[in-house]
Amino acid sequence: MTCPRCKGRMFAEKYYDFVRSFDAWKCTCCGEVLDPTILANRARRHDLFLG
C-alpha cells in the first residue's frame, strides 16, 4: 500500500487501547496512520457543506 500523503510505503501495525486492539496502516516515511475509523471520518468530513 502507498501513502496518500507522501506516496511512501505503508505497513500494517497493531495498536492497543485500554479496551481493545486494532490494526492500522502506518507510513514508513511521514508517519501517517490510517484505519477504518480515520478513513470514515475523513470521507464524512468531505461531504460537509460550510457556508
N, CA, C and O atoms as a Maestro MAE file, in Angstrom:
{
 s_m_m2io_version
 :::
 2.0.0
}

f_m_ct {
 s_m_title
 :::
 protein
 m_atom[204] {
  # First column is atom index #
  i_m_mmod_type
  r_m_x_coord
  r_m_y_coord
  r_m_z_coord
  i_m_residue_number
  s_m_chain_name
  s_m_pdb_residue_name
  s_m_pdb_atom_name
  i_m_atomic_number
  :::
  1 25 0.856 -1.177 0.000 1 A "MET " " N  " 7
  2 3 0.000 0.000 0.000 1 A "MET " " CA " 6
  3 2 0.897 1.234 0.000 1 A "MET " " C  " 6
  4 15 1.950 1.250 0.638 1 A "MET " " O  " 8
  5 25 0.468 2.260 -0.721 2 A "THR " " N  " 7
  6 3 1.229 3.507 -0.749 2 A "THR " " CA " 6
  7 2 0.497 4.574 0.048 2 A "THR " " C  " 6
  8 15 -0.732 4.584 0.112 2 A "THR " " O  " 8
  9 25 1.251 5.456 0.644 3 A "CYS " " N  " 7
  10 3 0.713 6.520 1.485 3 A "CYS " " CA " 6
  11 2 0.025 7.575 0.630 3 A "CYS " " C  " 6
  12 15 0.597 8.032 -0.360 3 A "CYS " " O  " 8
  13 25 -1.201 7.973 0.995 4 A "PRO " " N  " 7
  14 3 -1.870 9.015 0.221 4 A "PRO " " CA " 6
  15 2 -1.246 10.397 0.402 4 A "PRO " " C  " 6
  16 15 -1.466 11.288 -0.418 4 A "PRO " " O  " 8
  17 25 -0.482 10.577 1.453 5 A "ARG " " N  " 7
  18 3 0.132 11.885 1.727 5 A "ARG " " CA " 6
  19 2 1.450 12.062 0.986 5 A "ARG " " C  " 6
  20 15 1.641 13.053 0.281 5 A "ARG " " O  " 8
  21 25 2.376 11.086 1.146 6 A "CYS " " N  " 7
  22 3 3.721 11.261 0.585 6 A "CYS " " CA " 6
  23 2 4.107 10.206 -0.449 6 A "CYS " " C  " 6
  24 15 5.210 10.252 -0.994 6 A "CYS " " O  " 8
  25 25 3.207 9.252 -0.725 7 A "LYS " " N  " 7
  26 3 3.446 8.151 -1.665 7 A "LYS " " CA " 6
  27 2 4.525 7.189 -1.183 7 A "LYS " " C  " 6
  28 15 5.089 6.444 -1.984 7 A "LYS " " O  " 8
  29 25 4.820 7.196 0.120 8 A "GLY " " N  " 7
  30 3 5.779 6.255 0.693 8 A "GLY " " CA " 6
  31 2 5.141 4.892 0.921 8 A "GLY " " C  " 6
  32 15 3.963 4.684 0.631 8 A "GLY " " O  " 8
  33 25 5.937 3.973 1.441 9 A "ARG " " N  " 7
  34 3 5.461 2.615 1.690 9 A "ARG " " CA " 6
  35 2 4.780 2.537 3.048 9 A "ARG " " C  " 6
  36 15 5.275 3.098 4.026 9 A "ARG " " O  " 8
  37 25 3.639 1.838 3.114 10 A "MET " " N  " 7
  38 3 2.904 1.678 4.367 10 A "MET " " CA " 6
  39 2 2.964 0.218 4.792 10 A "MET " " C  " 6
  40 15 3.051 -0.679 3.953 10 A "MET " " O  " 8
  41 25 2.917 -0.014 6.090 11 A "PHE " " N  " 7
  42 3 2.913 -1.374 6.618 11 A "PHE " " CA " 6
  43 2 1.837 -1.496 7.688 11 A "PHE " " C  " 6
  44 15 1.454 -0.514 8.323 11 A "PHE " " O  " 8
  45 25 1.357 -2.727 7.874 12 A "ALA " " N  " 7
  46 3 0.315 -2.987 8.865 12 A "ALA " " CA " 6
  47 2 0.944 -3.009 10.253 12 A "ALA " " C  " 6
  48 15 2.029 -3.555 10.455 12 A "ALA " " O  " 8
  49 25 0.241 -2.405 11.199 13 A "GLU " " N  " 7
  50 3 0.726 -2.351 12.579 13 A "GLU " " CA " 6
  51 2 -0.468 -2.518 13.509 13 A "GLU " " C  " 6
  52 15 -1.561 -2.042 13.205 13 A "GLU " " O  " 8
  53 25 -0.272 -3.183 14.629 14 A "LYS " " N  " 7
  54 3 -1.336 -3.391 15.600 14 A "LYS " " CA " 6
  55 2 -1.189 -2.353 16.707 14 A "LYS " " C  " 6
  56 15 -0.101 -2.158 17.248 14 A "LYS " " O  " 8
  57 25 -2.304 -1.686 17.040 15 A "TYR " " N  " 7
  58 3 -2.337 -0.682 18.091 15 A "TYR " " CA " 6
  59 2 -3.215 -1.189 19.230 15 A "TYR " " C  " 6
  60 15 -4.177 -1.924 19.009 15 A "TYR " " O  " 8
  61 25 -2.873 -0.789 20.444 16 A "TYR " " N  " 7
  62 3 -3.603 -1.238 21.627 16 A "TYR " " CA " 6
  63 2 -4.168 -0.049 22.375 16 A "TYR " " C  " 6
  64 15 -3.494 0.962 22.579 16 A "TYR " " O  " 8
  65 25 -5.424 -0.193 22.780 17 A "ASP " " N  " 7
  66 3 -6.130 0.790 23.574 17 A "ASP " " CA " 6
  67 2 -6.341 0.155 24.959 17 A "ASP " " C  " 6
  68 15 -5.943 -0.990 25.173 17 A "ASP " " O  " 8
  69 25 -6.946 0.865 25.877 18 A "PHE " " N  " 7
  70 3 -7.235 0.287 27.183 18 A "PHE " " CA " 6
  71 2 -8.257 -0.841 27.086 18 A "PHE " " C  " 6
  72 15 -8.259 -1.756 27.910 18 A "PHE " " O  " 8
  73 25 -9.127 -0.774 26.078 19 A "VAL " " N  " 7
  74 3 -10.227 -1.724 25.966 19 A "VAL " " CA " 6
  75 2 -10.030 -2.720 24.827 19 A "VAL " " C  " 6
  76 15 -10.431 -3.878 24.945 19 A "VAL " " O  " 8
  77 25 -9.426 -2.290 23.740 20 A "ARG " " N  " 7
  78 3 -9.362 -3.126 22.549 20 A "ARG " " CA " 6
  79 2 -8.034 -2.954 21.830 20 A "ARG " " C  " 6
  80 15 -7.210 -2.114 22.188 20 A "ARG " " O  " 8
  81 25 -7.856 -3.768 20.813 21 A "SER " " N  " 7
  82 3 -6.717 -3.608 19.912 21 A "SER " " CA " 6
  83 2 -7.270 -3.497 18.497 21 A "SER " " C  " 6
  84 15 -8.350 -4.011 18.204 21 A "SER " " O  " 8
  85 25 -6.526 -2.823 17.617 22 A "PHE " " N  " 7
  86 3 -6.979 -2.663 16.241 22 A "PHE " " CA " 6
  87 2 -5.771 -2.577 15.320 22 A "PHE " " C  " 6
  88 15 -4.675 -2.203 15.736 22 A "PHE " " O  " 8
  89 25 -5.994 -2.928 14.069 23 A "ASP " " N  " 7
  90 3 -4.954 -2.872 13.047 23 A "ASP " " CA " 6
  91 2 -5.086 -1.587 12.244 23 A "ASP " " C  " 6
  92 15 -6.190 -1.107 11.989 23 A "ASP " " O  " 8
  93 25 -3.955 -1.047 11.856 24 A "ALA " " N  " 7
  94 3 -3.937 0.164 11.043 24 A "ALA " " CA " 6
  95 2 -2.723 0.104 10.128 24 A "ALA " " C  " 6
  96 15 -1.834 -0.729 10.303 24 A "ALA " " O  " 8
  97 25 -2.703 1.003 9.151 25 A "TRP " " N  " 7
  98 3 -1.569 1.136 8.244 25 A "TRP " " CA " 6
  99 2 -0.759 2.358 8.663 25 A "TRP " " C  " 6
  100 15 -1.323 3.412 8.957 25 A "TRP " " O  " 8
  101 25 0.575 2.212 8.691 26 A "LYS " " N  " 7
  102 3 1.456 3.320 9.062 26 A "LYS " " CA " 6
  103 2 2.515 3.500 7.987 26 A "LYS " " C  " 6
  104 15 3.095 2.530 7.498 26 A "LYS " " O  " 8
  105 25 2.761 4.759 7.624 27 A "CYS " " N  " 7
  106 3 3.748 5.086 6.594 27 A "CYS " " CA " 6
  107 2 5.148 5.086 7.195 27 A "CYS " " C  " 6
  108 15 5.361 5.598 8.294 27 A "CYS " " O  " 8
  109 25 6.097 4.509 6.470 28 A "THR " " N  " 7
  110 3 7.474 4.473 6.948 28 A "THR " " CA " 6
  111 2 8.178 5.818 6.778 28 A "THR " " C  " 6
  112 15 9.175 6.074 7.453 28 A "THR " " O  " 8
  113 25 7.679 6.685 5.886 29 A "CYS " " N  " 7
  114 3 8.333 7.968 5.626 29 A "CYS " " CA " 6
  115 2 7.790 9.104 6.490 29 A "CYS " " C  " 6
  116 15 8.545 9.766 7.202 29 A "CYS " " O  " 8
  117 25 6.468 9.325 6.423 30 A "CYS " " N  " 7
  118 3 5.912 10.504 7.102 30 A "CYS " " CA " 6
  119 2 5.175 10.170 8.396 30 A "CYS " " C  " 6
  120 15 4.843 11.080 9.156 30 A "CYS " " O  " 8
  121 25 4.909 8.896 8.667 31 A "GLY " " N  " 7
  122 3 4.249 8.515 9.904 31 A "GLY " " CA " 6
  123 2 2.732 8.564 9.867 31 A "GLY " " C  " 6
  124 15 2.091 8.396 10.904 31 A "GLY " " O  " 8
  125 25 2.141 8.791 8.701 32 A "GLU " " N  " 7
  126 3 0.683 8.813 8.551 32 A "GLU " " CA " 6
  127 2 0.104 7.479 9.014 32 A "GLU " " C  " 6
  128 15 0.615 6.420 8.649 32 A "GLU " " O  " 8
  129 25 -0.965 7.525 9.822 33 A "VAL " " N  " 7
  130 3 -1.638 6.323 10.305 33 A "VAL " " CA " 6
  131 2 -3.053 6.330 9.762 33 A "VAL " " C  " 6
  132 15 -3.761 7.331 9.871 33 A "VAL " " O  " 8
  133 25 -3.470 5.204 9.170 34 A "LEU " " N  " 7
  134 3 -4.814 5.069 8.614 34 A "LEU " " CA " 6
  135 2 -5.462 3.799 9.139 34 A "LEU " " C  " 6
  136 15 -4.855 2.728 9.120 34 A "LEU " " O  " 8
  137 25 -6.693 3.925 9.606 35 A "ASP " " N  " 7
  138 3 -7.508 2.784 9.993 35 A "ASP " " CA " 6
  139 2 -8.928 3.048 9.486 35 A "ASP " " C  " 6
  140 15 -9.202 4.147 9.005 35 A "ASP " " O  " 8
  141 25 -9.829 2.083 9.577 36 A "PRO " " N  " 7
  142 3 -11.188 2.292 9.050 36 A "PRO " " CA " 6
  143 2 -11.913 3.491 9.671 36 A "PRO " " C  " 6
  144 15 -12.666 4.170 8.972 36 A "PRO " " O  " 8
  145 25 -11.708 3.766 10.945 37 A "THR " " N  " 7
  146 3 -12.367 4.901 11.596 37 A "THR " " CA " 6
  147 2 -11.853 6.220 11.039 37 A "THR " " C  " 6
  148 15 -12.647 7.124 10.774 37 A "THR " " O  " 8
  149 25 -10.561 6.349 10.858 38 A "ILE " " N  " 7
  150 3 -9.979 7.577 10.304 38 A "ILE " " CA " 6
  151 2 -10.492 7.799 8.880 38 A "ILE " " C  " 6
  152 15 -10.866 8.917 8.522 38 A "ILE " " O  " 8
  153 25 -10.512 6.743 8.069 39 A "LEU " " N  " 7
  154 3 -10.975 6.883 6.693 39 A "LEU " " CA " 6
  155 2 -12.459 7.266 6.635 39 A "LEU " " C  " 6
  156 15 -12.853 8.085 5.804 39 A "LEU " " O  " 8
  157 25 -13.280 6.682 7.509 40 A "ALA " " N  " 7
  158 3 -14.708 7.021 7.539 40 A "ALA " " CA " 6
  159 2 -14.916 8.473 7.954 40 A "ALA " " C  " 6
  160 15 -15.750 9.169 7.375 40 A "ALA " " O  " 8
  161 25 -14.170 8.934 8.945 41 A "ASN " " N  " 7
  162 3 -14.298 10.326 9.386 41 A "ASN " " CA " 6
  163 2 -13.848 11.305 8.315 41 A "ASN " " C  " 6
  164 15 -14.463 12.358 8.145 41 A "ASN " " O  " 8
  165 25 -12.797 10.979 7.598 42 A "ARG " " N  " 7
  166 3 -12.339 11.861 6.508 42 A "ARG " " CA " 6
  167 2 -13.342 11.891 5.373 42 A "ARG " " C  " 6
  168 15 -13.572 12.949 4.788 42 A "ARG " " O  " 8
  169 25 -13.946 10.760 5.044 43 A "ALA " " N  " 7
  170 3 -14.949 10.721 3.974 43 A "ALA " " CA " 6
  171 2 -16.176 11.525 4.368 43 A "ALA " " C  " 6
  172 15 -16.756 12.219 3.534 43 A "ALA " " O  " 8
  173 25 -16.572 11.440 5.617 44 A "ARG " " N  " 7
  174 3 -17.735 12.184 6.088 44 A "ARG " " CA " 6
  175 2 -17.444 13.678 6.096 44 A "ARG " " C  " 6
  176 15 -18.328 14.477 5.786 44 A "ARG " " O  " 8
  177 25 -16.231 14.069 6.441 45 A "ARG " " N  " 7
  178 3 -15.863 15.485 6.507 45 A "ARG " " CA " 6
  179 2 -15.913 16.130 5.126 45 A "ARG " " C  " 6
  180 15 -16.272 17.303 5.023 45 A "ARG " " O  " 8
  181 25 -15.569 15.410 4.068 46 A "HIS " " N  " 7
  182 3 -15.591 15.973 2.716 46 A "HIS " " CA " 6
  183 2 -17.021 16.230 2.241 46 A "HIS " " C  " 6
  184 15 -17.231 17.060 1.355 46 A "HIS " " O  " 8
  185 25 -18.005 15.538 2.810 47 A "ASP " " N  " 7
  186 3 -19.390 15.765 2.433 47 A "ASP " " CA " 6
  187 2 -19.994 16.971 3.137 47 A "ASP " " C  " 6
  188 15 -21.099 17.392 2.796 47 A "ASP " " O  " 8
  189 25 -19.293 17.530 4.108 48 A "LEU " " N  " 7
  190 3 -19.795 18.644 4.902 48 A "LEU " " CA " 6
  191 2 -19.816 19.915 4.055 48 A "LEU " " C  " 6
  192 15 -18.850 20.203 3.348 48 A "LEU " " O  " 8
  193 25 -20.907 20.675 4.122 49 A "PHE " " N  " 7
  194 3 -21.017 21.923 3.392 49 A "PHE " " CA " 6
  195 2 -20.958 23.073 4.391 49 A "PHE " " C  " 6
  196 15 -21.796 23.168 5.287 49 A "PHE " " O  " 8
  197 25 -19.979 23.932 4.235 50 A "LEU " " N  " 7
  198 3 -19.843 25.098 5.109 50 A "LEU " " CA " 6
  199 2 -20.163 26.353 4.314 50 A "LEU " " C  " 6
  200 15 -19.543 26.604 3.280 50 A "LEU " " O  " 8
  201 25 -21.122 27.143 4.781 51 A "GLY " " N  " 7
  202 3 -21.423 28.407 4.135 51 A "GLY " " CA " 6
  203 2 -22.739 28.379 3.521 51 A "GLY " " C  " 6
  204 15 -23.163 29.370 2.925 51 A "GLY " " O  " 8
  :::
 }
 m_bond[203] {
  # First column is bond index #
  i_m_from
  i_m_to
  i_m_order
  :::
  1 1 2 1
  2 2 3 1
  3 3 4 2
  4 3 5 1
  5 5 6 1
  6 6 7 1
  7 7 8 2
  8 7 9 1
  9 9 10 1
  10 10 11 1
  11 11 12 2
  12 11 13 1
  13 13 14 1
  14 14 15 1
  15 15 16 2
  16 15 17 1
  17 17 18 1
  18 18 19 1
  19 19 20 2
  20 19 21 1
  21 21 22 1
  22 22 23 1
  23 23 24 2
  24 23 25 1
  25 25 26 1
  26 26 27 1
  27 27 28 2
  28 27 29 1
  29 29 30 1
  30 30 31 1
  31 31 32 2
  32 31 33 1
  33 33 34 1
  34 34 35 1
  35 35 36 2
  36 35 37 1
  37 37 38 1
  38 38 39 1
  39 39 40 2
  40 39 41 1
  41 41 42 1
  42 42 43 1
  43 43 44 2
  44 43 45 1
  45 45 46 1
  46 46 47 1
  47 47 48 2
  48 47 49 1
  49 49 50 1
  50 50 51 1
  51 51 52 2
  52 51 53 1
  53 53 54 1
  54 54 55 1
  55 55 56 2
  56 55 57 1
  57 57 58 1
  58 58 59 1
  59 59 60 2
  60 59 61 1
  61 61 62 1
  62 62 63 1
  63 63 64 2
  64 63 65 1
  65 65 66 1
  66 66 67 1
  67 67 68 2
  68 67 69 1
  69 69 70 1
  70 70 71 1
  71 71 72 2
  72 71 73 1
  73 73 74 1
  74 74 75 1
  75 75 76 2
  76 75 77 1
  77 77 78 1
  78 78 79 1
  79 79 80 2
  80 79 81 1
  81 81 82 1
  82 82 83 1
  83 83 84 2
  84 83 85 1
  85 85 86 1
  86 86 87 1
  87 87 88 2
  88 87 89 1
  89 89 90 1
  90 90 91 1
  91 91 92 2
  92 91 93 1
  93 93 94 1
  94 94 95 1
  95 95 96 2
  96 95 97 1
  97 97 98 1
  98 98 99 1
  99 99 100 2
  100 99 101 1
  101 101 102 1
  102 102 103 1
  103 103 104 2
  104 103 105 1
  105 105 106 1
  106 106 107 1
  107 107 108 2
  108 107 109 1
  109 109 110 1
  110 110 111 1
  111 111 112 2
  112 111 113 1
  113 113 114 1
  114 114 115 1
  115 115 116 2
  116 115 117 1
  117 117 118 1
  118 118 119 1
  119 119 120 2
  120 119 121 1
  121 121 122 1
  122 122 123 1
  123 123 124 2
  124 123 125 1
  125 125 126 1
  126 126 127 1
  127 127 128 2
  128 127 129 1
  129 129 130 1
  130 130 131 1
  131 131 132 2
  132 131 133 1
  133 133 134 1
  134 134 135 1
  135 135 136 2
  136 135 137 1
  137 137 138 1
  138 138 139 1
  139 139 140 2
  140 139 141 1
  141 141 142 1
  142 142 143 1
  143 143 144 2
  144 143 145 1
  145 145 146 1
  146 146 147 1
  147 147 148 2
  148 147 149 1
  149 149 150 1
  150 150 151 1
  151 151 152 2
  152 151 153 1
  153 153 154 1
  154 154 155 1
  155 155 156 2
  156 155 157 1
  157 157 158 1
  158 158 159 1
  159 159 160 2
  160 159 161 1
  161 161 162 1
  162 162 163 1
  163 163 164 2
  164 163 165 1
  165 165 166 1
  166 166 167 1
  167 167 168 2
  168 167 169 1
  169 169 170 1
  170 170 171 1
  171 171 172 2
  172 171 173 1
  173 173 174 1
  174 174 175 1
  175 175 176 2
  176 175 177 1
  177 177 178 1
  178 178 179 1
  179 179 180 2
  180 179 181 1
  181 181 182 1
  182 182 183 1
  183 183 184 2
  184 183 185 1
  185 185 186 1
  186 186 187 1
  187 187 188 2
  188 187 189 1
  189 189 190 1
  190 190 191 1
  191 191 192 2
  192 191 193 1
  193 193 194 1
  194 194 195 1
  195 195 196 2
  196 195 197 1
  197 197 198 1
  198 198 199 1
  199 199 200 2
  200 199 201 1
  201 201 202 1
  202 202 203 1
  203 203 204 2
  :::
 }
}
